Amino acid sequence: MDEFNYVIARKWSDKDNRLNCYTYHTTVFYGDMEDAKNTLEFIRGRADNPPEQYSIFKIDETPIT
């Protein structure tokens, strides 16, 4: 399976697109979908916020500038 950059984050609110990333050693992770799901479950087990708020967000590695 393809590997990609991702973060585990929750939305600040339902009304906007801002992300609140969970920080654990590194904020941006790299791996395949299985790695991402395992990281998500690990973080959901440690999070102070309701665990179901956290999701996997793929990061586009294309620079803006």
QUIPE-V697302 format. One record per pair of residues at least 24 apart in sequence whose ideal C-beta (glycine too) atoms are under 10 Angstrom apart, sorted by the first residue. I is the first residue (numbers start at 1). J is the second residue. Records with the same first field share a line. If there is no record, write none. Layout:
# QUIPE-V697302
I = J ; J
This chain:
# QUIPE-V697302
1 = 31 ; 32 ; 33 ; 34 ; 35
2 = 32 ; 33
3 = 30 ; 31 ; 32 ; 33 ; 35 ; 36
4 = 29 ; 30 ; 31 ; 32 ; 33 ; 35 ; 36 ; 56 ; 58 ; 59 ; 60 ; 61
5 = 29 ; 30 ; 31 ; 36 ; 57 ; 58 ; 59 ; 60 ; 61
6 = 30 ; 31 ; 32 ; 33 ; 35 ; 36 ; 39 ; 40 ; 55 ; 56 ; 57 ; 58 ; 59
7 = 36 ; 39 ; 54 ; 55 ; 56 ; 57 ; 58 ; 59
8 = 36 ; 39 ; 40 ; 41 ; 42 ; 43 ; 44 ; 47 ; 54 ; 55 ; 56 ; 57
9 = 43 ; 53 ; 54 ; 55 ; 56 ; 57
10 = 47 ; 49 ; 50 ; 51 ; 52 ; 53 ; 54 ; 55 ; 57
11 = 53 ; 54 ; 55 ; 57
19 = 55 ; 57
20 = 49 ; 53 ; 54
21 = 54 ; 57
22 = 46 ; 47 ; 48 ; 49 ; 53 ; 54
28 = 59 ; 61
29 = 56 ; 59
30 = 59 ; 61
33 = 58
